[in-house]
Structures are given as C-alpha cells and as structure tokens.
C-alpha cells in the first residue's frame, strides 16, 4: 500500500427509499462494491449500474455517487480507497 493510503471496509444493510447519495471524496478516491444480497443501483449519479447478488462495481469516488436499494434488506460490501 502506498504511504498515506487508506482502505476502509463497510457492510451496508439498506432498504428501498433510504437512498445514499455521497458527495465527492478526496481526489483519487475509489470505491469497490459487491452486492451480497438483494439488488441495488450503484455508481456515479449520471450512470448508475443495477447490481444483483454477487455483482461487483468499481467507480471513482471523487465524483458524486449513489447506492439505492431496490429490494428490502439489500446487503453489500464496500471497500473505500483513499490514496
């Protein structure tokens, strides 16, 4: 890992109607998401992808991005990288 780099790991447990819109993080930030249960719209605001169980996406988190559950009790693993 480069000096000063940071990796944070989160378990997201989300519900439809509780959309998560995130403002841009520091330049060079990247997020990785794996949906482990349910379905969700994930990614950059202008181009989110629909993901199901086992699907993966990586996107630049230094732009506005979103996570929107499409099914109750949608679970995802989020790895946030800041370099």
TIVO-2410 file (N, C-alpha, C; in nm, 3 decimals):
# residues 83
REC num residu      c1      c2      c3 atome chaine
REC   1      X   0.085  -0.116   0.000     N      A
REC   1      X   0.000   0.000   0.000    CA      A
REC   1      X   0.090   0.124   0.000     C      A
REC   2      X   0.059   0.223  -0.083     N      A
REC   2      X   0.141   0.345  -0.086    CA      A
REC   2      X   0.138   0.417   0.049     C      A
REC   3      X   0.245   0.489   0.084     N      A
REC   3      X   0.245   0.565   0.209    CA      A
REC   3      X   0.126   0.661   0.213     C      A
REC   4      X   0.058   0.664   0.326     N      A
REC   4      X  -0.057   0.754   0.342    CA      A
REC   4      X  -0.187   0.701   0.285     C      A
REC   5      X  -0.183   0.584   0.220     N      A
REC   5      X  -0.306   0.527   0.162    CA      A
REC   5      X  -0.393   0.471   0.274     C      A
REC   6      X  -0.522   0.468   0.247     N      A
REC   6      X  -0.618   0.418   0.347    CA      A
REC   6      X  -0.722   0.332   0.279     C      A
REC   7      X  -0.760   0.223   0.346     N      A
REC   7      X  -0.866   0.135   0.298    CA      A
REC   7      X  -0.965   0.116   0.413     C      A
REC   8      X  -1.090   0.144   0.389     N      A
REC   8      X  -1.195   0.123   0.488    CA      A
REC   8      X  -1.294   0.021   0.431     C      A
REC   9      X  -1.340  -0.071   0.515     N      A
REC   9      X  -1.433  -0.176   0.473    CA      A
REC   9      X  -1.562  -0.160   0.552     C      A
REC  10      X  -1.675  -0.162   0.481     N      A
REC  10      X  -1.806  -0.144   0.543    CA      A
REC  10      X  -1.902  -0.253   0.495     C      A
REC  11      X  -1.992  -0.293   0.582     N      A
REC  11      X  -2.105  -0.376   0.544    CA      A
REC  11      X  -2.226  -0.285   0.538     C      A
REC  12      X  -2.287  -0.273   0.420     N      A
REC  12      X  -2.407  -0.191   0.403    CA      A
REC  12      X  -2.530  -0.280   0.413     C      A
REC  13      X  -2.624  -0.241   0.496     N      A
REC  13      X  -2.754  -0.308   0.506    CA      A
REC  13      X  -2.856  -0.200   0.477     C      A
REC  14      X  -2.920  -0.209   0.361     N      A
REC  14      X  -3.000  -0.098   0.312    CA      A
REC  14      X  -3.142  -0.140   0.277     C      A
REC  15      X  -3.230  -0.038   0.270     N      A
REC  15      X  -3.370  -0.059   0.239    CA      A
REC  15      X  -3.412   0.034   0.125     C      A
REC  16      X  -3.508  -0.008   0.043     N      A
REC  16      X  -3.561   0.083  -0.059    CA      A
REC  16      X  -3.614   0.210   0.008     C      A
REC  17      X  -3.591   0.323  -0.057     N      A
REC  17      X  -3.638   0.451  -0.005    CA      A
REC  17      X  -3.536   0.521   0.084     C      A
REC  18      X  -3.428   0.453   0.121     N      A
REC  18      X  -3.322   0.514   0.203    CA      A
REC  18      X  -3.197   0.533   0.115     C      A
REC  19      X  -3.215   0.602   0.003     N      A
REC  19      X  -3.106   0.619  -0.092    CA      A
REC  19      X  -2.988   0.692  -0.028     C      A
REC  20      X  -2.869   0.650  -0.066     N      A
REC  20      X  -2.747   0.709  -0.013    CA      A
REC  20      X  -2.678   0.783  -0.128     C      A
REC  21      X  -2.679   0.916  -0.121     N      A
REC  21      X  -2.610   0.999  -0.219    CA      A
REC  21      X  -2.486   1.055  -0.150     C      A
REC  22      X  -2.369   1.026  -0.204     N      A
REC  22      X  -2.243   1.069  -0.142    CA      A
REC  22      X  -2.177   1.178  -0.225     C      A
REC  23      X  -2.138   1.283  -0.157     N      A
REC  23      X  -2.062   1.390  -0.223    CA      A
REC  23      X  -1.922   1.338  -0.255     C      A
REC  24      X  -1.854   1.404  -0.348     N      A
REC  24      X  -1.720   1.359  -0.384    CA      A
REC  24      X  -1.624   1.353  -0.265     C      A
REC  25      X  -1.547   1.247  -0.259     N      A
REC  25      X  -1.442   1.230  -0.160    CA      A
REC  25      X  -1.313   1.292  -0.215     C      A
REC  26      X  -1.203   1.290  -0.141     N      A
REC  26      X  -1.078   1.349  -0.191    CA      A
REC  26      X  -1.036   1.292  -0.328     C      A
REC  27      X  -0.964   1.373  -0.403     N      A
REC  27      X  -0.918   1.334  -0.537    CA      A
REC  27      X  -0.845   1.200  -0.531     C      A
REC  28      X  -0.875   1.114  -0.627     N      A
REC  28      X  -0.812   0.983  -0.635    CA      A
REC  28      X  -0.883   0.873  -0.558     C      A
REC  29      X  -0.990   0.908  -0.484     N      A
REC  29      X  -1.065   0.806  -0.409    CA      A
REC  29      X  -1.139   0.713  -0.503     C      A
REC  30      X  -1.146   0.586  -0.464     N      A
REC  30      X  -1.213   0.482  -0.543    CA      A
REC  30      X  -1.296   0.398  -0.447     C      A
REC  31      X  -1.414   0.354  -0.492     N      A
REC  31      X  -1.495   0.262  -0.413    CA      A
REC  31      X  -1.520   0.134  -0.491     C      A
REC  32      X  -1.520   0.023  -0.417     N      A
REC  32      X  -1.550  -0.109  -0.471    CA      A
REC  32      X  -1.672  -0.159  -0.396     C      A
REC  33      X  -1.771  -0.212  -0.469     N      A
REC  33      X  -1.893  -0.264  -0.407    CA      A
REC  33      X  -1.920  -0.404  -0.461     C      A
REC  34      X  -1.953  -0.495  -0.369     N      A
REC  34      X  -2.004  -0.628  -0.406    CA      A
REC  34      X  -2.138  -0.643  -0.336     C      A
REC  35      X  -2.244  -0.663  -0.414     N      A
REC  35      X  -2.375  -0.688  -0.356    CA      A
REC  35      X  -2.380  -0.834  -0.313     C      A
REC  36      X  -2.415  -0.859  -0.188     N      A
REC  36      X  -2.418  -0.995  -0.137    CA      A
REC  36      X  -2.560  -1.047  -0.115     C      A
REC  37      X  -2.659  -0.956  -0.121     N      A
REC  37      X  -2.799  -0.996  -0.106    CA      A
REC  37      X  -2.886  -0.886  -0.164     C      A
REC  38      X  -2.986  -0.921  -0.243     N      A
REC  38      X  -3.078  -0.822  -0.299    CA      A
REC  38      X  -3.028  -0.762  -0.429     C      A
REC  39      X  -3.080  -0.642  -0.458     N      A
REC  39      X  -3.044  -0.570  -0.580    CA      A
REC  39      X  -3.031  -0.422  -0.546     C      A
REC  40      X  -2.945  -0.350  -0.621     N      A
REC  40      X  -2.924  -0.208  -0.596    CA      A
REC  40      X  -2.878  -0.137  -0.722     C      A
REC  41      X  -2.905  -0.006  -0.727     N      A
REC  41      X  -2.845   0.082  -0.826    CA      A
REC  41      X  -2.725   0.145  -0.759     C      A
REC  42      X  -2.608   0.133  -0.823     N      A
REC  42      X  -2.483   0.175  -0.760    CA      A
REC  42      X  -2.393   0.243  -0.862     C      A
REC  43      X  -2.322   0.346  -0.817     N      A
REC  43      X  -2.221   0.408  -0.903    CA      A
REC  43      X  -2.237   0.558  -0.912     C      A
REC  44      X  -2.184   0.615  -1.019     N      A
REC  44      X  -2.189   0.758  -1.039    CA      A
REC  44      X  -2.332   0.803  -1.066     C      A
REC  45      X  -2.367   0.922  -1.018     N      A
REC  45      X  -2.503   0.972  -1.029    CA      A
REC  45      X  -2.555   0.966  -1.173     C      A
REC  46      X  -2.476   1.004  -1.268     N      A
REC  46      X  -2.521   1.008  -1.407    CA      A
REC  46      X  -2.526   0.873  -1.477     C      A
REC  47      X  -2.469   0.769  -1.416     N      A
REC  47      X  -2.460   0.640  -1.484    CA      A
REC  47      X  -2.456   0.524  -1.384     C      A
REC  48      X  -2.556   0.513  -1.295     N      A
REC  48      X  -2.554   0.401  -1.201    CA      A
REC  48      X  -2.580   0.269  -1.272     C      A
REC  49      X  -2.529   0.162  -1.214     N      A
REC  49      X  -2.547   0.027  -1.268    CA      A
REC  49      X  -2.639  -0.051  -1.175     C      A
REC  50      X  -2.726  -0.135  -1.232     N      A
REC  50      X  -2.807  -0.223  -1.149    CA      A
REC  50      X  -2.728  -0.349  -1.119     C      A
REC  51      X  -2.710  -0.378  -0.990     N      A
REC  51      X  -2.634  -0.494  -0.947    CA      A
REC  51      X  -2.723  -0.590  -0.870     C      A
REC  52      X  -2.695  -0.720  -0.886     N      A
REC  52      X  -2.762  -0.824  -0.810    CA      A
REC  52      X  -2.661  -0.899  -0.727     C      A
REC  53      X  -2.707  -1.003  -0.660     N      A
REC  53      X  -2.620  -1.082  -0.572    CA      A
REC  53      X  -2.496  -1.130  -0.647     C      A
REC  54      X  -2.380  -1.104  -0.589     N      A
REC  54      X  -2.253  -1.146  -0.648    CA      A
REC  54      X  -2.194  -1.048  -0.746     C      A
REC  55      X  -2.267  -0.943  -0.784     N      A
REC  55      X  -2.215  -0.846  -0.880    CA      A
REC  55      X  -2.120  -0.748  -0.812     C      A
REC  56      X  -2.024  -0.699  -0.892     N      A
REC  56      X  -1.918  -0.610  -0.845    CA      A
REC  56      X  -1.912  -0.486  -0.932     C      A
REC  57      X  -1.881  -0.373  -0.869     N      A
REC  57      X  -1.856  -0.250  -0.944    CA      A
REC  57      X  -1.745  -0.172  -0.874     C      A
REC  58      X  -1.668  -0.100  -0.952     N      A
REC  58      X  -1.564  -0.010  -0.902    CA      A
REC  58      X  -1.585   0.123  -0.974     C      A
REC  59      X  -1.579   0.234  -0.900     N      A
REC  59      X  -1.601   0.365  -0.961    CA      A
REC  59      X  -1.519   0.471  -0.887     C      A
REC  60      X  -1.492   0.583  -0.954     N      A
REC  60      X  -1.418   0.691  -0.889    CA      A
REC  60      X  -1.509   0.760  -0.786     C      A
REC  61      X  -1.466   0.759  -0.662     N      A
REC  61      X  -1.548   0.816  -0.554    CA      A
REC  61      X  -1.518   0.964  -0.534     C      A
REC  62      X  -1.435   1.022  -0.621     N      A
REC  62      X  -1.411   1.166  -0.614    CA      A
REC  62      X  -1.511   1.241  -0.703     C      A
REC  63      X  -1.620   1.172  -0.737     N      A
REC  63      X  -1.735   1.229  -0.807    CA      A
REC  63      X  -1.860   1.190  -0.726     C      A
REC  64      X  -1.969   1.265  -0.742     N      A
REC  64      X  -2.091   1.233  -0.670    CA      A
REC  64      X  -2.139   1.094  -0.711     C      A
REC  65      X  -2.172   1.012  -0.611     N      A
REC  65      X  -2.210   0.873  -0.638    CA      A
REC  65      X  -2.325   0.831  -0.546     C      A
REC  66      X  -2.382   0.713  -0.578     N      A
REC  66      X  -2.503   0.672  -0.508    CA      A
REC  66      X  -2.509   0.523  -0.481     C      A
REC  67      X  -2.592   0.487  -0.384     N      A
REC  67      X  -2.630   0.349  -0.357    CA      A
REC  67      X  -2.779   0.351  -0.326     C      A
REC  68      X  -2.859   0.282  -0.407     N      A
REC  68      X  -3.004   0.279  -0.391    CA      A
REC  68      X  -3.051   0.134  -0.390     C      A
REC  69      X  -3.098   0.088  -0.275     N      A
REC  69      X  -3.150  -0.049  -0.265    CA      A
REC  69      X  -3.277  -0.062  -0.347     C      A
REC  70      X  -3.289  -0.172  -0.420     N      A
REC  70      X  -3.409  -0.200  -0.499    CA      A
REC  70      X  -3.495  -0.307  -0.436     C      A
REC  71      X  -3.442  -0.374  -0.335     N      A
REC  71      X  -3.515  -0.479  -0.262    CA      A
REC  71      X  -3.491  -0.460  -0.113     C      A
REC  72      X  -3.587  -0.502  -0.030     N      A
REC  72      X  -3.566  -0.493   0.115    CA      A
REC  72      X  -3.444  -0.576   0.158     C      A
REC  73      X  -3.379  -0.527   0.261     N      A
REC  73      X  -3.263  -0.596   0.321    CA      A
REC  73      X  -3.154  -0.627   0.218     C      A
REC  74      X  -3.120  -0.528   0.137     N      A
REC  74      X  -3.009  -0.543   0.043    CA      A
REC  74      X  -2.878  -0.523   0.118     C      A
REC  75      X  -2.785  -0.618   0.102     N      A
REC  75      X  -2.655  -0.615   0.168    CA      A
REC  75      X  -2.546  -0.596   0.064     C      A
REC  76      X  -2.444  -0.521   0.101     N      A
REC  76      X  -2.329  -0.504   0.013    CA      A
REC  76      X  -2.203  -0.483   0.096     C      A
REC  77      X  -2.092  -0.524   0.039     N      A
REC  77      X  -1.961  -0.499   0.097    CA      A
REC  77      X  -1.901  -0.382   0.022     C      A
REC  78      X  -1.857  -0.278   0.095     N      A
REC  78      X  -1.798  -0.159   0.036    CA      A
REC  78      X  -1.653  -0.147   0.083     C      A
REC  79      X  -1.561  -0.134  -0.011     N      A
REC  79      X  -1.422  -0.105   0.020    CA      A
REC  79      X  -1.392   0.034  -0.037     C      A
REC  80      X  -1.359   0.127   0.050     N      A
REC  80      X  -1.328   0.264   0.009    CA      A
REC  80      X  -1.177   0.283   0.016     C      A
REC  81      X  -1.120   0.331  -0.095     N      A
REC  81      X  -0.976   0.356  -0.104    CA      A
REC  81      X  -0.950   0.505  -0.114     C      A
REC  82      X  -0.858   0.553  -0.034     N      A
REC  82      X  -0.811   0.691  -0.047    CA      A
REC  82      X  -0.659   0.687  -0.052     C      A
REC  83      X  -0.604   0.741  -0.159     N      A
REC  83      X  -0.458   0.743  -0.176    CA      A
REC  83      X  -0.403   0.882  -0.155     C      A
***
